[in-house]
Amino acid sequence: MNVMSSLIWAGRRMELSQQNLPSWTLFLAVCAVGIGGTFQYGYNVSIINAPTQHIHKFLNETWTSRYHKELNPDLLTFLWSVIASIFSLGGLCGALIGGSMAIRLGRKGALLMNNIIAILACILMGISFPTGLFELLIIGRFLIGINSGIGICVQPLYIGEIAPKHLRGGMAMGTSIFLTGGILTGQIIGLRELLGGETYWPLLLSSSCFPAFAQLLFLPWFPESPRYLLIDRGDELSCAKALKRFHGSSEYQREMEDIQRERFALDGEKPKKPWQLFTDRGVRWQLITVIVMTMGQQLSGINAGLLIDYVGRRYLVIGGYLLMTLWSIVLTFSLTYQELYSWVPYVSMTSIFAFILSFGLGPGGITNTLTAELFIQSSRPAAYMIGGTTSWISFFTIGMLFPFIVNELKQYCFLVFLLECSLVAAFIFLVIPETKNKSFLEIKKEFHKLNFGRNTEKKDTELYERRQLRDEF
């Protein structure tokens, strides 16, 4: 009997462990989505650095042949700045339209259509050198920025909606992994021995078409977001088929019931526009949370996904910001007194790596996850549009202001980030509840108390019970 009991217990433990692991379909779907999403963003941020001198030479030669005079150095700097920074402007535009595309075309449809923009951008950047038109290079960089803005908006939206709630944080790790993988791949491909040389730099800039083709090839094999199919389109049969593929025939029913409850709670509510969220009291603190956390997110990390579903979102993100505050203090002191001892510069270097690691353990891997979790279906696309817009504006603003901050504050420039990290950590501690292993409706209920006060909770519970009775009869 003891042996039999042990075998039964071992079998149950094995079943539970298998339930906690994503299926191959889920894993491969994350890969198919990521290759044309955050991978493209990281790749295009990275590859523009390698051909800097070659593009300068191209601009000089083109200007001389076109106007028969040398290009003014100040104008050269301006043109290069436009080529480099217009990517951010394109990303901002992509973030503004990404949510609408996700509503109109579906999450999967928006990602597939987004690759057409990437391929067009690659063609324009690739032919800019042989045609002698640097304007095509500027347009191409703008279009690939739009592609990246849409991808960063829609990719975590799709992943957040297909993931079971106990794996939502771990699967969100795919966003950060593909971002980091894109940066690393771009640095490798941009080596002088590969495509970073003077002859091949147009091919380097147009090589972004390969991730786009890869997503066009692989993503159609995977279903649309089940939540989008049932809640937005009302297609229950397609939703059930998608859930069976993602979660298996034995586990899909639980997710189906969760989606049905969210659909019932929405009661036919249509997807909202971004400006409607600003006037919706029911998502006031969720929206503030997304904006604050997105503005605080300046780096990228991949490590949080390993802990996010074990420790919880709240503790990880608060701990990450507090550690960043600590390492900002250490870095400020080490930069101030680096001339006193020979070993102090090594402390500075260690502090920088520790700062990045702390970000990776907290905000870097959690911000996109929380954006998906804090909103229900009707508000989620608009929330990603607002979050993406805030992210691109913050990215552009920091890039513009940081050189001036360094010139004015010198080694004390990290005090600015110290203050920012401390304030964001305090905000999260006071506002954000833990969302681990909670459904979207349970998270909404947590914020309902904050948005409307505790007195309305009883009224909403009675209203919900009346709706249930009405649905039963």
C-alpha positions in Angstrom: 0.0 0.0 0.0 2.8 2.4 0.8 4.4 1.7 -2.5 1.1 2.2 -4.3 0.5 5.5 -2.4 4.0 6.7 -3.3 3.4 5.9 -7.0 0.0 7.7 -7.0 1.6 10.8 -5.2 4.5 10.8 -7.7 2.1 10.7 -10.6 0.1 13.6 -9.2 3.3 15.6 -8.7 4.3 14.9 -12.3 0.9 16.0 -13.6 1.2 19.3 -11.6 4.7 19.9 -12.8 3.6 19.4 -16.4 0.7 21.8 -15.9 3.2 24.4 -14.7 5.2 24.1 -17.9 4.2 25.7 -21.2 3.2 23.5 -24.1 5.4 23.4 -27.2 2.7 25.3 -29.1 2.9 28.2 -26.6 6.7 28.2 -26.6 6.9 28.2 -30.4 4.2 30.9 -30.6 6.3 33.1 -28.4 9.3 32.6 -30.7 7.2 33.2 -33.9 5.9 36.5 -32.4 9.2 37.6 -30.9 11.2 37.3 -34.1 9.2 40.0 -35.8 8.5 42.0 -32.6 11.1 43.0 -30.0 13.8 41.2 -32.0 13.4 43.7 -34.8 13.5 46.6 -32.4 16.7 45.5 -30.7 18.3 44.6 -34.1 17.6 48.0 -35.7 18.7 49.9 -32.6 22.0 47.9 -32.8 22.9 47.9 -36.5 22.9 51.6 -37.1 26.0 52.1 -35.0 28.4 50.0 -37.1 28.2 51.9 -40.5 28.3 55.4 -39.0 31.5 56.4 -40.8 30.4 54.8 -44.0 27.1 56.7 -43.9 29.0 59.9 -43.3 31.1 59.3 -46.4 28.0 58.4 -48.4 26.3 61.7 -47.3 29.4 63.7 -48.3 29.8 62.1 -51.7 26.1 62.4 -52.5 26.0 66.0 -51.5 29.1 66.8 -53.5 27.9 65.1 -56.7 24.5 66.6 -56.4 25.4 70.3 -55.5 29.0 70.4 -56.5 30.2 71.6 -53.1 31.3 70.0 -49.9 28.8 69.2 -47.2 29.0 71.6 -44.2 30.2 69.7 -41.1 27.3 71.1 -39.0 24.8 70.0 -41.7 26.5 66.6 -41.9 25.9 66.2 -38.1 22.3 67.3 -38.5 21.6 64.8 -41.3 23.2 62.0 -39.4 21.2 62.9 -36.3 18.0 62.8 -38.4 18.9 59.4 -39.8 19.6 58.0 -36.3 16.8 59.7 -34.3 13.9 59.5 -36.9 13.7 55.8 -35.8 12.3 57.0 -32.5 9.8 59.2 -34.2 8.7 56.3 -36.3 8.4 54.2 -33.1 6.1 56.8 -31.6 3.9 56.7 -34.7 3.9 52.9 -34.6 2.8 52.9 -30.9 0.0 55.3 -31.7 -1.5 53.0 -34.4 -0.5 49.6 -33.0 -3.5 49.3 -30.7 -6.0 50.2 -33.4 -4.4 47.6 -35.7 -4.7 45.0 -33.0 -8.4 45.7 -32.7 -9.2 45.9 -36.4 -7.0 43.2 -37.7 -6.5 41.0 -34.6 -3.3 40.6 -32.7 -1.9 38.0 -35.2 -3.2 40.0 -38.2 -1.5 43.2 -37.0 1.8 41.5 -36.6 1.6 39.9 -40.0 0.7 43.2 -41.7 3.5 44.9 -39.8 6.1 42.8 -41.7 5.0 44.5 -44.9 6.2 47.8 -43.5 9.5 46.2 -42.5 10.1 44.8 -46.0 9.3 48.1 -47.6 11.7 49.9 -45.2 14.5 47.4 -46.0 14.0 47.9 -49.8 14.3 51.7 -49.4 17.4 51.5 -47.2 19.0 49.0 -49.5 18.6 51.0 -52.7 19.6 54.4 -51.1 23.3 53.9 -51.8 23.1 52.7 -55.5 20.6 55.4 -56.3 22.5 58.1 -54.4 19.3 59.2 -52.5 20.0 59.6 -48.8 16.4 60.6 -48.4 15.4 57.0 -49.0 17.6 56.1 -46.0 15.7 58.6 -43.8 12.3 57.3 -45.0 13.4 53.7 -44.5 14.6 54.4 -41.0 11.3 56.1 -40.2 9.3 53.1 -41.6 11.4 50.5 -39.7 10.7 52.7 -36.6 7.0 52.4 -37.2 7.5 48.6 -37.5 9.3 48.5 -34.2 6.6 50.6 -32.5 3.8 48.4 -33.7 5.8 45.2 -32.7 6.5 46.4 -29.2 2.9 47.3 -28.7 1.2 44.2 -30.2 3.7 41.4 -29.3 3.3 41.6 -25.4 -0.5 42.0 -26.0 -0.6 38.7 -27.9 1.6 36.9 -25.5 -0.3 38.2 -22.4 -3.6 37.0 -23.9 -2.5 33.5 -24.9 -0.6 32.7 -21.7 -2.3 30.9 -18.8 -2.3 33.1 -15.7 0.3 30.9 -13.8 2.8 31.3 -16.7 2.0 34.9 -17.8 5.1 36.3 -16.2 7.5 33.6 -17.4 6.2 33.8 -21.0 6.6 37.6 -21.0 10.3 36.8 -20.6 10.2 36.1 -24.3 9.8 39.8 -25.0 13.0 40.7 -23.2 14.9 37.7 -24.5 14.2 38.6 -28.1 15.0 42.2 -27.5 18.4 41.3 -26.1 18.9 38.7 -28.8 18.2 41.3 -31.5 20.7 43.7 -30.0 23.4 41.0 -29.8 22.7 39.7 -33.3 22.9 43.2 -34.7 26.3 43.7 -33.1 27.6 40.5 -34.5 26.2 41.0 -38.0 27.6 44.6 -37.9 31.2 43.4 -37.4 33.6 44.7 -40.1 34.3 41.1 -41.2 30.6 40.5 -41.9 28.3 43.3 -43.1 29.8 46.2 -41.2 32.4 47.0 -43.9 32.2 49.9 -46.4 31.0 47.6 -49.2 28.1 45.9 -47.5 26.6 48.5 -45.1 23.5 48.9 -47.3 22.9 45.1 -47.0 23.3 45.5 -43.2 20.6 48.0 -43.0 18.3 46.1 -45.3 18.9 42.7 -43.5 15.9 43.5 -41.2 13.8 41.9 -43.9 14.9 38.4 -42.8 13.1 38.5 -39.4 10.1 39.9 -41.2 10.1 37.0 -43.7 10.6 34.6 -40.9 7.5 35.8 -39.0 5.5 35.8 -42.3 6.5 32.2 -42.7 6.0 30.8 -39.2 3.3 32.9 -37.5 0.4 31.9 -39.7 0.7 28.4 -38.3 -0.4 29.6 -34.9 -4.0 30.6 -33.8 -5.2 34.1 -33.1 -5.5 35.2 -29.5 -8.3 33.2 -27.9 -9.5 36.3 -25.9 -9.7 38.4 -29.0 -11.6 35.6 -30.9 -14.3 35.2 -28.1 -14.6 38.7 -26.6 -14.0 40.9 -29.6 -15.4 38.7 -32.4 -17.8 36.4 -30.5 -16.3 33.4 -32.2 -16.6 30.7 -29.5 -15.7 27.8 -31.8 -12.5 29.3 -33.0 -11.6 30.4 -29.4 -12.1 26.8 -28.2 -9.9 25.4 -31.0 -7.2 28.0 -30.3 -7.2 27.2 -26.5 -6.9 23.5 -27.3 -3.8 24.1 -29.3 -2.3 26.4 -26.8 -3.2 24.6 -23.6 -4.1 21.1 -24.6 -7.5 19.3 -24.7 -7.5 18.5 -21.0 -6.6 22.0 -19.7 -8.3 24.4 -22.1 -11.7 24.4 -20.3 -10.4 26.3 -17.3 -9.1 29.1 -19.5 -12.3 29.1 -21.5 -14.3 29.7 -18.4 -12.0 32.5 -17.3 -12.5 34.2 -20.7 -16.2 33.7 -20.5 -16.3 35.4 -17.1 -14.4 38.4 -18.5 -16.7 38.5 -21.5 -19.7 38.5 -19.3 -18.3 41.2 -17.1 -17.7 43.4 -20.1 -21.4 43.0 -21.1 -20.8 44.0 -24.7 -18.5 46.9 -24.0 -16.5 47.8 -27.2 -12.7 48.3 -27.3 -11.8 51.8 -26.0 -9.8 54.5 -27.6 -6.7 55.8 -25.8 -8.3 59.1 -24.9 -11.3 57.3 -23.4 -9.0 55.7 -20.8 -8.1 59.2 -19.5 -11.7 59.9 -18.7 -12.6 56.4 -17.4 -12.5 56.5 -13.6 -12.5 52.7 -13.5 -8.9 52.5 -14.9 -7.5 55.6 -13.4 -4.8 54.1 -11.2 -4.0 51.3 -13.6 -3.3 54.0 -16.3 -1.2 56.0 -13.9 0.7 52.9 -13.0 1.5 52.0 -16.6 2.7 55.6 -17.3 4.9 55.8 -14.2 6.5 52.3 -14.7 7.0 52.9 -18.5 8.7 56.3 -17.8 10.9 54.5 -15.2 11.9 51.8 -17.7 15.0 53.0 -19.4 17.0 49.8 -19.8 16.2 46.2 -20.7 16.7 42.9 -18.9 15.9 39.2 -19.4 16.4 37.8 -15.9 13.1 38.7 -14.3 11.2 36.0 -16.2 13.0 33.3 -14.2 11.6 34.6 -10.9 8.5 36.6 -11.8 6.0 33.7 -11.4 7.8 32.5 -8.2 8.5 35.6 -6.2 5.7 37.8 -7.7 5.6 41.0 -9.7 5.4 43.5 -6.8 8.3 42.3 -4.8 10.6 41.9 -7.8 9.9 45.4 -9.3 10.2 47.2 -5.9 13.4 45.2 -5.1 14.8 46.0 -8.6 14.2 49.8 -8.2 15.6 49.8 -4.6 18.7 47.9 -5.8 19.1 50.4 -8.6 18.9 53.2 -6.1 21.6 51.5 -4.0 24.0 51.1 -7.0 23.4 54.7 -8.1 24.7 55.8 -4.7 27.7 53.5 -4.9 28.4 54.6 -8.5 28.2 58.3 -7.6 30.7 57.8 -4.7 33.1 55.7 -6.8 33.1 58.3 -9.6 33.7 61.1 -7.2 36.7 59.4 -5.5 38.1 57.3 -8.3 41.4 59.1 -8.2 42.1 58.1 -4.6 42.7 54.4 -5.0 43.6 52.2 -8.0 40.7 49.8 -7.3 37.9 52.4 -7.2 37.4 52.4 -11.1 36.7 48.7 -10.8 34.0 49.5 -8.3 32.4 51.9 -10.8 32.4 49.2 -13.5 30.9 46.7 -11.1 28.2 49.1 -10.1 27.2 49.7 -13.7 26.8 46.0 -14.3 25.0 45.6 -11.0 22.6 48.4 -11.9 21.8 46.8 -15.3 21.3 43.4 -13.6 19.0 44.9 -10.9 16.9 46.4 -13.7 16.8 43.1 -15.4 15.6 41.4 -12.2 12.8 43.9 -11.7 11.4 46.6 -14.1 13.0 45.3 -17.3 11.0 42.1 -17.4 7.8 43.1 -15.6 6.6 46.3 -17.0 5.1 44.8 -20.2 3.6 41.9 -18.1 1.8 44.3 -15.8 0.4 46.3 -18.7 -1.3 43.2 -19.9 -2.5 42.2 -16.4 -3.9 45.6 -15.2 -6.5 46.0 -17.9 -9.4 43.9 -19.2 -10.0 43.2 -22.9 -11.7 46.4 -23.9 -9.0 48.6 -22.4 -5.9 46.5 -23.1 -5.0 47.7 -26.6 -5.5 51.3 -25.8 -3.3 50.9 -22.6 -0.5 49.5 -24.8 -0.8 52.4 -27.1 -0.5 54.8 -24.2 2.3 52.8 -22.7 4.2 52.6 -26.0 3.8 56.3 -26.6 5.1 57.1 -23.2 8.0 54.7 -23.7 9.1 56.2 -27.0 8.7 59.8 -25.8 10.8 59.0 -22.7 13.4 57.2 -24.8 13.7 60.3 -27.0 13.7 62.7 -24.1 16.4 60.9 -22.2 18.5 60.6 -25.3 18.3 64.4 -25.8 18.7 65.5 -22.2 21.3 63.0 -20.9 24.4 64.7 -22.6 23.3 68.0 -21.0 22.8 66.3 -17.6 26.3 64.8 -17.8 27.8 68.2 -18.7 26.1 70.0 -15.8 26.3 67.4 -13.0 29.4 65.4 -14.0 29.8 62.4 -11.7 26.6 63.4 -9.9 24.4 62.7 -12.9 23.3 59.4 -11.5 21.6 61.2 -8.7 18.8 62.0 -11.2 18.3 58.3 -11.7 18.6 57.7 -7.9 15.7 60.1 -7.3 13.6 58.6 -10.1 14.1 55.0 -8.9 13.2 55.9 -5.3 10.0 57.7 -6.4 8.9 54.8 -8.7 9.6 52.2 -5.9 7.5 54.3 -3.5 4.7 54.6 -6.0 4.6 50.8 -6.6 4.7 50.0 -2.9 1.7 52.3 -2.2 -0.4 51.6 -5.3 0.2 48.3 -7.1 -1.3 45.1 -5.6 0.3 41.7 -6.3 -1.1 40.2 -9.6 0.6 36.8 -9.5 -1.8 33.9 -10.3 -4.8 36.2 -10.5 -7.2 36.5 -13.4 -7.8 39.8 -15.2 -11.1 40.2 -13.4 -9.6 39.6 -10.0 -6.9 42.2 -10.7 -9.6 44.7 -11.9 -11.4 44.1 -8.6 -8.3 45.0 -6.6 -8.0 48.3 -8.4 -11.7 49.0 -8.2 -11.3 49.7 -4.5 -8.6 52.2 -5.3 -10.5 53.9 -8.1 -13.9 54.1 -6.5 -13.3 53.5 -2.8 -14.4 50.6 -0.7 -18.1 51.7 -0.4 -18.9 50.8 -3.9 -17.6 47.2 -3.7 -20.8 45.9 -2.1 -23.0 47.5 -4.7 -20.9 46.0 -7.6 -21.0 42.6 -6.0 -24.8 42.7 -5.9 -24.9 43.9 -9.5 -22.6 41.1 -10.6 -24.8 38.5 -8.7 -28.0 39.9 -10.4 -26.3 39.6 -13.8 -25.3 36.0 -13.1 -29.0 35.1 -12.2 -30.2 36.9 -15.3 -27.7 34.8 -17.4 -28.8 31.5 -15.8 -32.5 32.1 -16.4 
